[in-house]
Amino acid sequence: MATLAAMRTQTVTFQSERANLNKWRAFETEIEGPEQGEVLIRIDHFALTANNITYGVAGDTIGYWQFFPADDPWGCIPVWGFGEVIESEHPEVPVGERLYGYFPMGTHLVIKPEKISRGGLIDGAEHRAALPPVYNQYSRVAADPAYDPEREAEQMLYRPLFTTSFFLDDFLLDNDFFGAGNVILTSASSKTSLGLAHLLHRNRRDACRVIGLTSASNRAFVEGLGCYDVVYAYEEVAELPVEPSVMVDMAGSAPVRAAVHGHLVDALKYSCAVGATHWDAATLGGGDQVLPGPKPEMFFAPSQIQKRLAEWGQEKYSEMMAEAWQGFLSASADWISVDAQRGLEALSATYEAFLRGEADPARGYVVSLQAEH
């Protein structure tokens, strides 16, 4: 518990214009310490991936802008990271507690811990009450048997996206791959695609063939991973086999989606929209496009998570996820090198590289806005 009078903490938050992700600012303000029942977290570092650009694209549709409100026309794109409680006005969450979860790209966050257990807690702030519970949870790393302080970077980079990959794999299996033998993954170099390709390749070898679609510049990288049966560049969509297929669309690109639908037509048995790595040409779901074949359906991981939690229970879910996660970490150990960065200039440069589609798929970007000690 904090014993001193509320101290002022200078904070910085990286904010994007909601209607134009190319515009951003560093918003500086002061926090006058946490109020009763709250804690102040110093955000030590967070991962920045193409998935965060999807959060920005889908911000108004799915509610991502609501987690960390900002003044119009600005918004805070959420990221996954680690932080430490530096001031506490809550008897069950002490100063020094280390937490993993959803943060703004910034230096600090005040949360209101509720539903506290040995393993975690949720932010009970009023503005987050109606948002998906999975995004309001924070893990208490001291009680997490899978936590490794030497692998925080990998957890930030992969764990949230791998959860989506895990439940995409489960969703496809649950629906018997919609009668298809091919699973086509767009943005094949993205981390969510890599996780799904790994699971399909490892666990579903007899059920499907894993096909990657990627940019010509990333093709060699994707082919070298060993979890795709075959890889095509976007310019080669017309060479895709016209066979019963499912498309899992991480790119969200209207032209790419139209090309795949137009080529496969009725051979495309299901069109699953997940991400928007091609954010500048993105349309959520199918947008207003009228396409041959099935209408694209948006996949929302929290819905599948809640379904399986109800069916499996927390213990079985945790065991299955832990096993899959450890398998992926072992398989992906040599795929991506961690690029640890510090400061606003580094963050803005990496953010803009993702917007331009120029971020190196072989690097995992981890950023801190904290001054060096």
MARTOR-483809 format. One line per 4 residues: their letters; for each residue z, x, y of C-alpha. Coordinates in nm, 2 decimals, always signed. Each point is the difference from the previous one (the first is absolute). Layout:
BEGIN
a> Z,X,Y ~ ...
REM end
This chain:
BEGIN
matl> +0.00,+0.00,+0.00 ~ -0.08,+0.12,+0.35 ~ +0.32,+0.07,+0.20 ~ -0.15,+0.11,+0.33
aamr> -0.13,-0.23,+0.27 ~ -0.36,-0.09,-0.05 ~ -0.22,+0.30,+0.07 ~ -0.35,-0.01,+0.14
tqtv> -0.27,+0.13,-0.23 ~ -0.34,+0.09,+0.13 ~ -0.27,-0.13,-0.23 ~ -0.38,+0.03,-0.03
tfqs> -0.22,-0.25,-0.19 ~ -0.38,+0.04,-0.06 ~ -0.16,-0.33,+0.08 ~ -0.36,-0.12,-0.04
eran> -0.18,-0.27,+0.19 ~ -0.01,-0.29,-0.25 ~ -0.36,-0.10,+0.09 ~ -0.13,+0.35,+0.02
lnkw> +0.16,+0.26,-0.23 ~ -0.18,+0.28,+0.19 ~ +0.24,-0.04,+0.29 ~ +0.35,+0.13,-0.05
rafe> +0.30,+0.10,+0.21 ~ +0.34,+0.18,-0.05 ~ +0.26,-0.25,+0.11 ~ +0.33,+0.15,+0.11
teie> +0.32,-0.19,+0.05 ~ +0.38,+0.03,-0.06 ~ +0.22,-0.17,-0.25 ~ +0.36,-0.06,+0.10
gpeq> +0.14,+0.05,-0.35 ~ +0.02,-0.27,-0.28 ~ +0.18,-0.32,+0.06 ~ +0.26,-0.15,-0.24
gevl> -0.15,-0.02,-0.36 ~ -0.29,+0.24,+0.09 ~ -0.08,+0.36,-0.07 ~ -0.22,+0.25,+0.18
irid> -0.24,+0.20,-0.22 ~ -0.16,+0.33,+0.10 ~ -0.35,-0.01,-0.16 ~ -0.05,+0.34,-0.14
hfal> -0.36,-0.02,-0.13 ~ -0.25,-0.25,-0.12 ~ -0.34,+0.00,-0.17 ~ -0.33,-0.10,+0.17
tann> -0.28,-0.12,-0.23 ~ -0.30,-0.22,+0.02 ~ +0.22,-0.29,-0.12 ~ +0.18,+0.01,+0.34
ityg> -0.33,-0.07,+0.17 ~ -0.03,-0.30,-0.23 ~ +0.34,-0.11,+0.14 ~ -0.15,+0.01,+0.35
vagd> -0.32,-0.19,-0.10 ~ +0.20,-0.27,-0.18 ~ +0.28,+0.01,+0.26 ~ -0.04,-0.35,+0.14
tigy> -0.12,-0.16,-0.33 ~ +0.27,+0.12,-0.23 ~ +0.28,+0.07,+0.26 ~ +0.02,+0.37,+0.00
wqff> +0.04,+0.01,+0.38 ~ +0.32,-0.21,-0.03 ~ +0.21,+0.26,-0.17 ~ +0.05,+0.21,+0.31
padd> -0.09,-0.21,+0.30 ~ -0.15,+0.16,+0.31 ~ -0.11,-0.14,+0.34 ~ -0.35,-0.15,+0.02
pwgc> -0.26,+0.13,-0.06 ~ +0.17,+0.27,-0.21 ~ +0.12,+0.01,-0.35 ~ +0.18,+0.24,-0.24
ipvw> -0.19,+0.08,-0.32 ~ +0.26,+0.02,-0.28 ~ +0.03,+0.31,-0.22 ~ +0.21,+0.10,-0.30
gfge> +0.26,+0.28,+0.06 ~ +0.35,+0.14,-0.02 ~ +0.27,-0.02,+0.26 ~ +0.37,+0.07,+0.04
vies> +0.27,-0.22,+0.15 ~ +0.13,+0.18,+0.30 ~ +0.22,-0.28,+0.15 ~ +0.15,-0.29,-0.19
ehpe> +0.18,-0.32,+0.10 ~ -0.01,-0.13,-0.36 ~ +0.30,+0.08,-0.23 ~ -0.22,+0.03,-0.32
vpvg> -0.27,+0.23,+0.14 ~ +0.15,+0.33,+0.11 ~ -0.14,+0.26,+0.23 ~ -0.20,+0.25,-0.21
erly> -0.14,-0.26,-0.23 ~ -0.36,+0.08,-0.09 ~ -0.25,-0.29,-0.02 ~ -0.36,-0.04,-0.12
gyfp> -0.21,-0.29,+0.12 ~ -0.21,-0.16,+0.27 ~ +0.01,+0.16,+0.35 ~ -0.20,+0.01,+0.32
mgth> -0.19,+0.32,+0.08 ~ +0.28,+0.13,+0.22 ~ +0.33,+0.18,+0.03 ~ +0.27,-0.28,-0.05
lvik> +0.06,-0.35,-0.13 ~ +0.29,-0.24,+0.02 ~ +0.05,-0.23,-0.30 ~ +0.25,-0.26,-0.10
peki> +0.10,+0.07,-0.36 ~ +0.05,-0.30,-0.22 ~ +0.00,-0.07,-0.38 ~ +0.14,+0.34,-0.05
srgg> +0.01,+0.14,-0.36 ~ +0.06,+0.34,-0.15 ~ -0.37,+0.06,+0.00 ~ -0.12,-0.15,+0.32
lidg> +0.02,-0.25,+0.29 ~ -0.23,-0.21,+0.21 ~ -0.04,-0.02,+0.38 ~ +0.13,-0.34,+0.09
aehr> -0.13,+0.00,+0.35 ~ -0.11,-0.35,+0.10 ~ -0.36,+0.10,+0.09 ~ -0.05,+0.12,-0.36
aalp> +0.16,-0.29,-0.18 ~ -0.33,-0.18,-0.08 ~ -0.19,+0.32,-0.10 ~ -0.06,+0.11,-0.36
pvyn> +0.33,+0.11,-0.14 ~ -0.15,+0.31,-0.17 ~ -0.07,+0.15,+0.34 ~ +0.35,-0.06,+0.13
qysr> +0.17,+0.20,-0.28 ~ +0.14,+0.35,+0.05 ~ +0.10,+0.22,-0.30 ~ +0.33,+0.19,+0.02
vaad> -0.13,+0.33,-0.15 ~ +0.35,+0.12,-0.11 ~ -0.01,-0.27,-0.27 ~ -0.37,+0.03,-0.09
payd> -0.03,+0.20,-0.33 ~ -0.37,+0.06,+0.07 ~ +0.06,+0.15,+0.34 ~ -0.08,+0.37,+0.03
pere> +0.06,+0.16,+0.34 ~ -0.27,+0.25,-0.07 ~ -0.26,-0.28,-0.05 ~ +0.07,-0.22,+0.30
aeqm> -0.36,+0.06,+0.12 ~ -0.15,-0.13,-0.33 ~ +0.22,-0.30,+0.01 ~ -0.10,-0.09,+0.35
lyrp> -0.37,+0.06,-0.06 ~ -0.04,-0.17,-0.34 ~ +0.29,-0.23,-0.09 ~ -0.08,-0.30,+0.22
lftt> -0.37,+0.02,-0.08 ~ +0.07,+0.06,-0.37 ~ +0.20,-0.32,+0.00 ~ -0.31,-0.18,+0.11
sffl> -0.21,+0.19,-0.26 ~ +0.26,-0.09,-0.27 ~ -0.02,-0.37,+0.08 ~ -0.38,+0.00,+0.04
ddfl> -0.02,+0.15,-0.35 ~ +0.24,-0.27,-0.12 ~ -0.19,-0.27,+0.18 ~ -0.33,+0.10,-0.16
ldnd> +0.15,+0.02,-0.35 ~ +0.18,-0.33,+0.06 ~ -0.34,-0.16,+0.06 ~ -0.18,+0.18,-0.28
ffga> -0.21,+0.19,+0.25 ~ -0.17,-0.34,+0.08 ~ -0.23,+0.06,-0.30 ~ -0.14,+0.32,+0.15
gnvi> -0.04,+0.35,-0.16 ~ -0.04,+0.20,+0.32 ~ +0.25,+0.04,+0.28 ~ -0.16,+0.12,+0.32
ltsa> +0.24,+0.16,+0.26 ~ -0.13,+0.05,+0.35 ~ +0.16,+0.27,+0.22 ~ +0.05,+0.18,-0.33
sskt> +0.17,+0.30,+0.17 ~ +0.28,-0.22,+0.15 ~ +0.34,+0.03,-0.14 ~ +0.02,-0.36,-0.12
slgl> -0.33,+0.04,-0.18 ~ +0.12,+0.33,-0.16 ~ +0.31,-0.17,-0.13 ~ -0.20,-0.30,-0.14
ahll> -0.26,+0.23,-0.15 ~ +0.27,+0.21,-0.16 ~ +0.16,-0.31,-0.16 ~ -0.32,-0.15,-0.12
hrnr> -0.13,+0.33,-0.14 ~ +0.33,+0.08,-0.17 ~ +0.10,-0.35,-0.13 ~ -0.31,-0.21,-0.01
rdac> -0.26,+0.24,-0.16 ~ -0.11,-0.26,-0.25 ~ -0.01,-0.29,+0.25 ~ -0.21,+0.13,+0.29
rvig> -0.21,+0.27,+0.15 ~ +0.12,+0.14,+0.34 ~ -0.27,+0.04,+0.26 ~ +0.07,+0.16,+0.34
ltsa> -0.19,-0.06,+0.32 ~ +0.05,+0.25,+0.28 ~ -0.17,+0.18,+0.28 ~ -0.24,+0.28,-0.09
snra> +0.23,+0.25,+0.17 ~ +0.29,-0.10,-0.23 ~ -0.20,-0.03,-0.32 ~ +0.08,+0.35,-0.14
fveg> +0.37,-0.05,+0.06 ~ +0.01,-0.33,-0.18 ~ -0.21,+0.12,-0.29 ~ +0.24,+0.29,-0.05
lgcy> +0.30,-0.22,-0.04 ~ -0.08,-0.11,-0.36 ~ +0.12,-0.36,+0.04 ~ -0.35,-0.16,+0.07
dvvy> -0.26,-0.04,-0.28 ~ -0.28,+0.02,+0.26 ~ -0.02,+0.04,+0.38 ~ -0.27,-0.13,+0.24
ayee> -0.05,+0.06,+0.37 ~ -0.02,-0.31,+0.22 ~ -0.37,+0.06,+0.04 ~ -0.04,-0.04,-0.38
vael> +0.13,-0.35,-0.04 ~ -0.34,-0.11,-0.13 ~ +0.06,+0.24,-0.30 ~ +0.31,-0.18,-0.11
pvep> -0.05,-0.15,-0.35 ~ -0.07,-0.37,+0.01 ~ +0.28,-0.09,-0.25 ~ +0.31,-0.22,+0.02
svmv> +0.21,+0.16,+0.26 ~ +0.30,-0.04,+0.22 ~ +0.00,+0.16,+0.35 ~ +0.34,+0.12,+0.15
dmag> -0.09,+0.05,+0.36 ~ +0.22,+0.25,+0.18 ~ -0.25,+0.08,+0.26 ~ -0.03,-0.35,+0.15
sapv> -0.34,+0.09,+0.13 ~ -0.22,-0.31,+0.06 ~ -0.32,+0.19,-0.07 ~ +0.13,+0.16,-0.32
raav> +0.13,-0.33,-0.13 ~ -0.33,-0.17,+0.08 ~ -0.19,+0.27,-0.17 ~ +0.21,-0.02,-0.32
hghl> -0.02,-0.38,-0.01 ~ -0.37,+0.00,+0.07 ~ -0.07,+0.25,-0.28 ~ +0.22,-0.15,-0.27
vdal> -0.01,-0.37,+0.10 ~ +0.12,-0.20,-0.30 ~ +0.09,+0.32,-0.20 ~ +0.29,+0.04,+0.25
kysc> +0.27,-0.21,-0.16 ~ +0.27,+0.06,+0.26 ~ +0.02,+0.15,+0.34 ~ +0.34,+0.12,+0.10
avga> +0.07,+0.10,+0.37 ~ +0.29,+0.24,+0.04 ~ -0.04,+0.25,+0.29 ~ -0.20,+0.09,+0.30
thwd> -0.05,+0.37,+0.00 ~ -0.33,-0.06,+0.17 ~ +0.19,-0.17,+0.28 ~ -0.28,+0.00,+0.26
aatl> -0.22,-0.21,-0.23 ~ +0.28,-0.19,-0.17 ~ +0.03,-0.37,-0.07 ~ +0.31,-0.13,-0.17
gggd> -0.08,-0.17,-0.33 ~ -0.36,-0.11,+0.03 ~ +0.02,-0.07,+0.37 ~ -0.27,-0.25,+0.10
qvlp> -0.26,+0.16,-0.23 ~ -0.18,-0.23,-0.24 ~ -0.06,+0.23,-0.29 ~ -0.17,-0.04,-0.34
gpkp> +0.24,-0.01,-0.29 ~ +0.37,-0.08,+0.02 ~ +0.18,-0.05,+0.33 ~ +0.22,+0.31,+0.08
emff> +0.37,-0.07,-0.05 ~ +0.27,+0.19,+0.19 ~ +0.26,+0.18,-0.22 ~ +0.35,-0.01,+0.14
apsq> +0.23,+0.23,-0.21 ~ +0.33,-0.17,+0.09 ~ -0.12,-0.32,-0.16 ~ -0.06,+0.17,-0.33
iqkr> +0.32,+0.19,+0.03 ~ +0.20,-0.32,+0.05 ~ -0.17,-0.16,-0.30 ~ +0.08,+0.29,-0.23
laew> +0.35,+0.04,+0.12 ~ +0.06,-0.36,-0.09 ~ -0.15,+0.05,-0.35 ~ +0.12,+0.35,-0.08
gqek> +0.32,+0.03,+0.19 ~ +0.10,+0.30,+0.22 ~ +0.10,+0.23,-0.28 ~ -0.32,-0.03,-0.20
ysem> -0.21,+0.03,+0.32 ~ +0.19,+0.32,+0.11 ~ -0.05,+0.16,-0.35 ~ -0.37,-0.08,-0.01
maea> -0.06,+0.12,+0.36 ~ +0.20,+0.32,-0.06 ~ -0.19,+0.09,-0.31 ~ -0.34,-0.07,+0.17
wqgf> +0.11,+0.19,+0.31 ~ +0.10,+0.32,-0.19 ~ -0.32,-0.01,-0.19 ~ -0.20,-0.02,+0.32
lsas> +0.20,+0.28,+0.17 ~ -0.08,+0.23,-0.30 ~ -0.37,-0.09,+0.00 ~ -0.04,+0.03,+0.38
adwi> +0.19,+0.33,+0.05 ~ -0.31,+0.20,+0.07 ~ -0.20,-0.27,+0.18 ~ +0.14,+0.01,+0.35
svda> +0.18,+0.27,+0.21 ~ +0.27,-0.11,+0.24 ~ -0.08,+0.06,+0.37 ~ +0.33,-0.01,+0.19
qrgl> -0.04,-0.05,+0.37 ~ +0.23,-0.03,+0.30 ~ -0.04,-0.15,+0.34 ~ -0.19,-0.27,+0.18
eals> -0.32,+0.22,+0.04 ~ -0.02,+0.05,-0.37 ~ +0.06,-0.37,-0.07 ~ -0.26,-0.12,+0.24
atye> -0.26,+0.25,-0.14 ~ +0.06,-0.11,-0.35 ~ +0.00,-0.37,+0.09 ~ -0.33,+0.04,+0.18
aflr> -0.14,+0.18,-0.30 ~ +0.08,-0.29,-0.22 ~ -0.16,-0.24,+0.25 ~ -0.32,+0.21,-0.01
gead> +0.01,+0.02,-0.38 ~ +0.03,+0.38,+0.02 ~ +0.34,+0.05,-0.15 ~ -0.01,+0.25,-0.29
parg> +0.05,-0.20,-0.33 ~ +0.15,+0.32,-0.16 ~ +0.28,+0.01,+0.25 ~ +0.31,-0.22,+0.03
yvvs> +0.11,-0.03,+0.36 ~ +0.38,-0.01,+0.07 ~ +0.11,-0.02,+0.36 ~ +0.33,+0.05,+0.19
lqae> +0.05,-0.08,+0.37 ~ +0.34,+0.16,+0.00 ~ +0.04,+0.32,+0.19 ~ +0.06,+0.31,-0.21
h> +0.36,+0.09,-0.05
REM end
